[in-house]
Amino acid sequence: MKMKYVHKSIHITLMLTLILTACTKSTPPSTTTDQHLPKEPTTTIETVPETNSLDSSQDQTIPELPKVKPDVAFKLPFIMDSMTIKNDILERNTVVASYRDDNGIVFFDRDFSTSEVTEMEIIQFDTKNNTYTSRYRSAKGIIINTLVSVGDDLFWIENPDKATDNNTPWQILRMKRDDLKAKPVVFAEGNSEDQIAVPVLRTNYDEISWIEKKITDDIVKSEAYIYDVKTGTKTKVATQFLNEQQKNKRDGIFLDLQKPVSDGLLIRQTVFENKDDNNTKKFDIVMYPKDQSKPEMIVKDREDIFDFTANEQWIVLTMESTTEILDRKTKKQVYSITHDSSLLGGYSPFLFNNQLIYHQAPYIMAIDLTTGNKQRIVTKEGSYTPIYNFGDKLTFTRMEYEKDSTQAELFFLDLNSEQQ
């Protein structure tokens, strides 16, 4: 990857760093993986014998797994279309659409920083006429993170590019998407202390979610929220505490990252415990219902979990070189996907009924979970971004940096329109 692209993809790099990092107390991952080298996919999907994956602390002997056939084409249950845009404002940027309307208008954030100062803006781009409007420009030195569209509004996180005394103040800003005269207002704000990462915005249809952390007397309080844009209702769905009064004897739970689903928030949490003078750290995935009923333990005591999702039928867990697919009701593992460990594999997973869609560098893949068959959604070579969502659509981008860094192909999957 050319270095000029690294600095200009701050929002992508930050998202991957947050996914690969359980919390700031963990060992930071390497962020130098080159995703722009086209390679043949090395993913292998395997069926596994039935084992209960709820608690991985139990010793399990798993025999050699039988392999199933590799890429097999099957009917995709959604409509996918794409649009190609070519404009100089794409230079040194990785474009990911946060919204698209029926008239070909797309929104994305743009980084036009120099080596001396960070500068970013929100672009409204007319793909039919190849024109654009700068809807908002952040102050110099301020990063725009996780720009999302929910209802009729845009939401995003703003924070300084450099922390002061290990503290990073942040704001969630909100702005009317279709009003050219609209100005952003502060929706929420806070301060990430002790090098804790700023919140990440994730959406599910008309809902936006995030996790806030506050430190009082060396005790970290994590609070997870869902905000319904239609009703204006803000719901706190989870609260956990991590005692850090003795740094080498942390005790408690730290809420890392949320994945909104129809009935609440799936949250990856780090669990610290003191056992026999040893401090242990494990990862759980817990379902916190939006009605604030009893949480459901999905998996517990894992050594690492990078990304995850679930629906009524399935649970998907991504690790460094494998992705596990579990039956939601029984918690038993059904499939194991082995990835090339030299590439980021299986992250940004999305489930649509019995279909799993995920990013396996350098491609976007789909798996029919009723058969185990998998295929590339797009066969073109190039560099693909992670998958994002807005409303009932998924989106990702293909770019060919070496060929033309001012051109991007934006893909959209309409999950409400079945492929004919």
Sequence and secondary structure as in RCSB ss.txt:
>XXXX:A:sequence
MKMKYVHKSIHITLMLTLILTACTKSTPPSTTTDQHLPKEPTTTIETVPETNSLDSSQDQTIPELPKVKPDVAFK
LPFIMDSMTIKNDILERNTVVASYRDDNGIVFFDRDFSTSEVTEMEIIQFDTKNNTYTSRYRSAKGIIINTLVSV
GDDLFWIENPDKATDNNTPWQILRMKRDDLKAKPVVFAEGNSEDQIAVPVLRTNYDEISWIEKKITDDIVKSEAY
IYDVKTGTKTKVATQFLNEQQKNKRDGIFLDLQKPVSDGLLIRQTVFENKDDNNTKKFDIVMYPKDQSKPEMIVK
DREDIFDFTANEQWIVLTMESTTEILDRKTKKQVYSITHDSSLLGGYSPFLFNNQLIYHQAPYIMAIDLTTGNKQ
RIVTKEGSYTPIYNFGDKLTFTRMEYEKDSTQAELFFLDLNSEQQ
>XXXX:A:secstr
  HHHHHT HHHHHHHHHHH S TTS          S      EEEE    B SBTTS        B  SB    
 SSEEEEEEEE GGGTT     SEE TTSEEEEEEE   SS   EEEEEEETTTTEEEEEEE  TTEEEEEEEEE
TTEEEEEEEESS BTTBEEEEEEEEESS TT   EEEEEEEE TT      EEETTEEEEEEEEEETTEEEEEEE
EEETTTTEEEEEEEEEEE SSGGG EEEEEEEEEEETTEEEEEEEEEEEETTEEEEEEEEEEEETT    EEEEE
EES   EEEE SSEEEEE SSEEEEEETTT BEEEEEE  TTS  SEEEEEETTEEEEEETTEEEEEETTTTEEE
ES    SEE   EEETTEEEEEEEETTTEEEEEEEEEEETTS   
